[in-house]
Amino acid sequence: MRRGGWLSFAAIAVFTALTVAANFTAAFAFAAEGAWFAWRLVAERRNGRGLDTRAWRAAFGVLAGFAMLAPFASVIALQLGSGVTRGTWSWIQPPRPIDPLQTFESASGAWVFVLCAALALWGVLTRWRWRREQIAFALILMWLPPLAQLAISYLFIPMDVTRYVLPSFIAFYILAALGIAALGSARARGVAAALVALTMLTHVYRYDSKPRDRLFREAVALAIVMAPGRRRIGIVSWDGSNRSAFYYAPTVRRADLVRLPPEGELPPAAAQIRTLILPSYMRPAELARCRTLFPRVEGKFRLVEVRSK
């Protein structure tokens, strides 16, 4: 918008299409752009003005990017509708109303969130008069994606995933940086910046020191020992568990892995299974069913169990 030029506006259209095609959740960021254009249009009209030509061209550039994806919209809608009908995502729990706020707290770290939230609030309150457009854009980009995700979760299908709203964190930290810049002296700004960096590094250190991975590698190794030769090994398919087990299994044993559904009728090959790899983060009902079928615990790992009959 600052530089203008048809090449810039054409690039907006092309890269909008490519970004959304790479990951559909990028549409949240562009929705925030659209909301900001709408806010700016209302603000300008209240002042008796209108958006300049470059602003309109930028807005139409974003719309042109989405128009490029229109031929594929029906295919995506069909895939999503089919997944809903089959209950592919029925295990996802609806988010709580407080979850959009907790998204920033849980991913940033409690102390990082408190410090950055205080700085962001200070920056908004003290710089709104001089940086209104920039602050409005940051606030919209920060809040529209998680709130849109919350609305979609209640209206259509639950989808409360932090990585879907990563652009919102950029806006959050920009507002925190604005709060640092709004502090009175260079010493205060330096102390605030150092404090933010220290709390962030501390959070990263504490996060990395706690194990979080699901230990499928260890579970697969034990299951292979428990099922020597070419005996079948069951793996309950839940949130990618079958892919993880297949990845860690030796090449010669991958054909011996039998995928079992967490509910419904079991395949005929299930009768040959004596050893089972079970994700322990499943829903209680499905977990109880699998534990009943394979009551003996051979090994417990982080979020994974190895059981036998």
TORZAKOL-196028 format. One line per 10 residues: number of its first residue (from 1); their letters; for each residue x, y, z of C-alpha. Coordinates in steps of 0.1 Angstrom, whole numbers. Example, Ala and Ser with C-alpha at 12.3 -4.5 7.8 and 13.67 -1.06 7.14 Angstrom:
1> as> 123/-45/78; 137/-11/71
***
This chain:
1> mrrggwlsfa> 0/0/0; 29/24/6; 47/17/-26; 18/9/-50; 25/-6/-84; 7/-33/-102; 35/-58/-97; 30/-55/-59; -7/-60/-62; -3/-90/-85
11> aiavftaltv> 21/-105/-60; -5/-101/-33; -29/-121/-53; -5/-149/-63; 11/-153/-28; -23/-152/-11; -34/-182/-33; -2/-201/-27; -2/-195/11; -38/-207/15
21> aanftaafaf> -31/-237/-8; -1/-246/14; -22/-246/46; -59/-237/47; -55/-221/81; -36/-192/65; -71/-180/56; -74/-168/92; -46/-143/86; -62/-130/54
31> aaegawfawr> -96/-128/72; -78/-105/96; -66/-84/68; -101/-81/54; -115/-71/88; -88/-44/90; -97/-31/56; -134/-29/67; -124/-12/100; -103/13/80
41> lvaerrngrg> -130/20/55; -155/28/84; -130/50/101; -122/69/70; -158/75/61; -165/88/96; -138/114/89; -155/123/56; -128/105/35; -125/72/17
51> ldtrawraaf> -98/46/11; -73/56/-15; -67/38/-47; -38/17/-34; -58/4/-5; -86/-7/-27; -61/-24/-51; -45/-42/-22; -79/-54/-10; -88/-66/-44
61> gvlagfamla> -55/-84/-46; -64/-105/-16; -98/-112/-31; -82/-122/-64; -60/-147/-46; -90/-164/-31; -107/-163/-65; -78/-183/-79; -87/-211/-54; -124/-210/-62
71> pfasvialql> -122/-240/-87; -109/-262/-58; -134/-250/-32; -160/-277/-41; -134/-305/-37; -123/-292/-3; -159/-288/9; -166/-324/-3; -136/-337/17; -145/-318/48
81> gsgvtrgtws> -182/-329/46; -172/-365/41; -150/-363/72; -178/-349/93; -202/-375/81; -178/-404/89; -171/-389/123; -133/-385/115; -131/-356/139; -157/-367/164
91> wiqpprpidp> -130/-373/191; -121/-336/192; -136/-318/222; -152/-284/217; -130/-255/231; -140/-235/262; -148/-198/258; -116/-190/277; -94/-211/253; -86/-182/229
101> lqtfesasga> -70/-163/258; -54/-195/271; -39/-202/237; -15/-172/242; -8/-181/278; -1/-218/273; 21/-214/242; 40/-184/254; 45/-195/290; 27/-180/320
111> wvfvlcaala> 53/-153/329; 60/-144/293; 23/-140/287; 18/-118/318; 47/-96/310; 39/-92/273; 2/-87/280; 11/-59/304; 34/-43/279; 9/-47/250
121> lwgvltrwrw> -18/-30/271; 5/-2/279; 15/3/243; -22/3/231; -32/28/258; -4/52/253; 1/50/215; -35/46/202; -38/83/193; -6/83/171
131> rreqiafali> -5/47/159; -42/39/156; -41/21/122; -11/-1/131; -25/-9/166; -59/-18/151; -43/-41/126; -23/-58/153; -53/-62/176; -74/-76/147
141> lmwlpplaql> -47/-100/136; -42/-111/173; -78/-118/181; -97/-126/149; -81/-160/142; -86/-175/176; -121/-161/179; -129/-174/144; -116/-208/154; -138/-207/185
151> aisylfipmd> -169/-197/164; -162/-225/138; -158/-250/167; -193/-243/180; -210/-237/146; -195/-265/125; -167/-287/138; -142/-284/168; -108/-271/157; -90/-256/187
161> vtryvlpsfi> -54/-260/176; -26/-235/185; -7/-239/153; -37/-228/133; -34/-193/148; 4/-187/148; 2/-154/130; -17/-141/160; 14/-145/182; 33/-122/158
171> afyilaalgi> 7/-95/164; 8/-101/202; 46/-97/203; 44/-66/181; 21/-50/206; 45/-60/234; 73/-44/215; 52/-13/211; 48/-12/249; 85/-14/254
181> aalgsararg> 90/15/229; 64/35/248; 84/34/281; 98/67/292; 136/63/292; 162/43/274; 171/25/306; 135/15/312; 132/2/276; 164/-18/280
191> vaaalvaltm> 153/-33/313; 119/-43/298; 135/-58/267; 160/-78/288; 133/-90/311; 112/-102/282; 142/-120/267; 151/-136/300; 116/-149/307; 113/-163/271
201> lthvyrydsk> 147/-181/274; 137/-194/308; 105/-208/294; 123/-224/265; 148/-240/289; 120/-254/312; 99/-266/282; 128/-285/267; 138/-301/300; 104/-318/302
211> prdrlfreav> 98/-349/280; 67/-347/259; 71/-371/230; 50/-401/227; 74/-430/230; 63/-451/200; 99/-461/193; 102/-478/226; 68/-494/224; 74/-508/189
221> alaivmapgr> 108/-522/201; 91/-541/230; 62/-553/208; 87/-568/183; 104/-587/211; 70/-599/224; 60/-611/189; 91/-627/173; 93/-642/139; 64/-631/117
231> rrigivswdg> 37/-629/144; 12/-601/139; 14/-569/160; -17/-548/165; -16/-510/165; -48/-491/175; -51/-463/150; -57/-430/169; -44/-396/159; -16/-409/137
241> snrsafyyap> -5/-437/160; -4/-462/131; 19/-440/111; 43/-435/141; 44/-473/147; 50/-480/110; 79/-454/110; 97/-470/139; 92/-506/129; 120/-523/110
251> tvrradlvrl> 113/-526/73; 110/-564/74; 84/-562/102; 62/-535/87; 40/-560/69; 33/-577/103; 16/-545/117; -22/-547/117; -42/-515/120; -71/-518/144
261> ppegelppaa> -99/-493/146; -106/-479/181; -143/-487/177; -165/-507/155; -159/-542/140; -124/-556/141; -107/-569/110; -104/-607/106; -66/-604/111; -73/-593/147
271> aqirtlilps> -77/-629/158; -41/-636/150; -28/-607/172; -13/-615/206; 6/-582/211; -10/-547/209; 4/-512/208; -22/-490/224; -21/-451/226; -32/-443/261
281> ymrpaelarc> -44/-408/252; -76/-422/236; -111/-416/248; -120/-436/279; -146/-458/262; -123/-469/234; -94/-473/258; -114/-495/281; -125/-517/252; -89/-523/240
291> rtlfprvegk> -77/-530/275; -104/-556/279; -94/-574/247; -57/-572/257; -58/-573/295; -21/-581/302; 3/-551/304; 37/-558/290; 51/-523/292; 40/-487/298
301> frlvevrsk> 56/-458/281; 48/-421/278; 12/-421/263; 17/-456/248; 11/-491/262; 21/-525/250; -4/-552/260; -11/-588/252; -39/-614/256
***
